[in-house]
Each structure stands twice: as structure tokens, then as C-alpha cells.
Amino acid sequence: MTNERGAQSITISAKTVAEAIAEAAQKLGLPESELDVTVISEGSKGFLGMGGENARILAMPKAILARRAPQPTPAEGPAAVDSAPALSPRFRPIAAPAQPLPPPTATKDPAPTAPPAFAAENLQPAPDEDDEEQPDALRAEPTIVAEVAVEVVRELILRMGLDAQATVRSTGKPVIIDIQGDDLGLLIGRHGDTLGAFQYLVNSIVGKRVDRWCKVVIDVEHYRLRREDSLRSLANRQAAKVRQTSLELVLDPMPAAERRIIHLTLQNSPWVVTNSVGEEPHRCVVIGPRLVDR
């Protein structure tokens, strides 16, 4: 399409600026480094995943921009060069390193001292990779945390207009709050993304109110129990495929707590091993055949 910047410029809308740039490069048939990109809007995630907006960019080949830029003359000197349109420094191509970078190494998510048990009345979340164990002196009293947390959750679901009730399931470590009600899929979100954001928000508010480090787990309609069962089934199915084919299999990216469930499910398998590769938020589990010494 065309616009005020000339022919062969396109406007792309996507979830992130990076995705929009990649789509523009594909449509123009050029590498990203040869595009001039103007960010119209960086988009927003909205509140708890609701009301978000896509990022929008305007992209065109740098070759066209270079042909249109005025050429400096001896009389004009450096001033003429400065008057040429400047490329956004955020999207300048980065020079290739002198030496090739080593490939990323596969690292295994640190194994917890005990497997998570979401079952029945003792729901324990798989610890996140960046979840540091805090000394007892820095922890808030669990009963106090539970009282504050259930109050915070009730305030939030009321403000969100949800027909739901919040109760304390456990005052242990961590404190567990149950949310029960109708049509709560919106609060869970895709793969639990919205629930994760909601839980983060609750922990932030509760931590400020008690002025201590605390860990609160939010469960909606026993979603976490169902999700754990689903992940364990997935791990066992994919492990069976790896055993049959002797080929590595890469799972979709997932949060650290969910990757940990995959690792724990297969950690004692005599046929397969698991590793985590990549960087957040695209880090994923790789299931591969276990090498047996002969």
C-alpha cells in the first residue's frame, strides 16, 4: 500500500513491535535490517490481559528512502547531511560481531527439593525459576497473609464485576486462595496467562500491605489441578513418541512453573531426558532420548 511516505510503504498491526517488523519484512520480501521502521504505537496489554491494543508500525525499504534523501553538496557541508531523515536508533541494524557467537547451551531448570502437589487440600505450586526462598525472618505470618490476601482478592473481583467468591484454602507456605464462581474463563486466560498476572498483582498488593515478603497462590475453579494433570499427560505422551523415534521433541513455550512439572514428571524415566532451552518468554522444554551406556 502507499501513504504519505511514498510507494512500497506498509502499515502493520501485530501483538508486539517485533512481530509487526517481522511481518513487514515478509510482506516486502526484505530482511529486517533493510527496513526503515516508524513505530506508530507500541500497543498495550491492558489490565489483566483485557482491553489491550496491538502495536502498529510504518515500514518501507531503506533503498527508497536513500534515493529520496538529498545529497550533500560541498557548499552545504555537514548541515545538509544532518537534514536527512534520521532512522530510529531503536531499529538500526546491529553490526555483525567479528567472531560468530556460540550456540545457546541447553540448561535444565533447577530441580526443586520436593515435587509440587496440586492435589486435594494441599495445593503447592511448582516454584518459579526466579522464586528465591526467603529466610523466615523476612516472611510475613501466613495467617496474616491469608487474611490480607483474601480481602485483596475480594476487592479485585468486585472491581472487575465478576460474580465470584474468594476463600482461604490453606494458610501454609504458600497461602492458597480459591476463587469459585460462574464464567471465570476470562480470569484464567489462555494457558493461565491472565491468572498468572492476577496472582502477581495480588502478591504485589499483599506484600506492600504486610510489609514483608509473601507468596500467595490463586486458584480459579481448580484450574491449576486440571492444568497439572494436562501437563503430566502431555509429558508422558511426548516421551512415548521420543522413545519410539529416538528423536528430540520440542514442546511449546511455557512458564517456568509449568516447565518444572514436565521435568518432574519425566525425571525418573529410563528412556528420556528433559532440558530447557531459549530465553523467556519463549523458553521451552526439549525431550530427548536418554543415552544408555553399553
PyMOL commands that set and color helices and strands:
alter all, ss='L'
color gray80, all
select helices_A, chain A and resi 17-28+32-34+62-68+78-82+89-91+136-138+142-159+185-188+190-210+223-245+256-266
alter helices_A, ss='H'
color red, helices_A
select strands_A, chain A and resi 10-14+35-41+55-61+164-170+175-181+216-220+249-250+272-277+284-289
alter strands_A, ss='S'
color yellow, strands_A
deselect
rebuild
show_as cartoon
